[in-house]
């Protein structure tokens, strides 16, 4: 999940990427992969021969490595926002909301997470399920697990979880596709999150986040609740700045009491207890900076994706969805 939005403009590269595999060594011939296979055999009782056969068809996907170095979150806010906050995105979100109104109502009642936030997350992640990814997940995770040293430990863990997940779902690992970082389904959960937070929300005896929007809705709500979502509490609001003291806080100041923030010239635009804690966030607007106070629930959204731009997009899209749906 976690990790990152699909860059669908590059999808065609993945289709072509198999052409670049000619002459590469299959993963099954690599000592580090063989060590991983042995771990899966001993720890999880997988068949060694089946894993050998599986990894004999896996090769490094260079496009995955390239895209990991160019995440959307490195773009300025005014650019990033336009990717998700559009009239089309709002209209499609309202349509998704109406189509799944019962599930969203139940999810909000059970988990305390607003339906608008659930819809917005699925909208930002996959355009409400329309763009769930075209990268073979086994290739993506294997490439990152063994050819991306800076996060190899994390992705080896996700590869392990992916193989466990496909066994539980009785799915062929070669047939699942998702993001270039290995995220899956409507909500773009990483395999570990799928196994930990996925719920069978429609009560048909299995949690299907790959193709079932109802299970995805329940799972997103469950994830946010488990990460500490506080019902009926604020997410973010514009801040008013006075003087120059706020500049010393930096662009993404950690939470502190509103009372302390006022001493640096940062003021809330709505009434809150002075003891309430908030972070101070500066974003690049089209012509002038935008100043925001971000509260606990903003950081819960960031547990889904650690980018402040992502969390702000989810929030702003959710507000537009609520407004559009009321009219």
Secondary structure, 3 states (H helix, E strand, C coil): CCCCCCCHHHHHHHHHHHHHHCCCCCHHHCHHHHHHHHHHHHHHCCCHHHHHHHHCCCCCCHHHHHHHCCCHHHCCHHHHHHHHCCHHHHHHHHHHHHHCHHHHHHHHHHHCCCHHHHHHHHHHHHCCCCCCCCEEHHHHHHHHHHHCHHHHHHHHHHHHHHHHHHHHHCCCHHHCEECCCCCECCCCECHHHHHHHCCCCCCCCCCCCCCCHHHHHHHHHHHHHHCCCCCCCCCEEEEEECCCHHHHHCCEEEEEEHHHHHHCCEEECCCCCCCCEEEEEEEECCCCEEEEEECHHHHHHHHHCCCHHHHHHHHHHHHHHHHHHHC
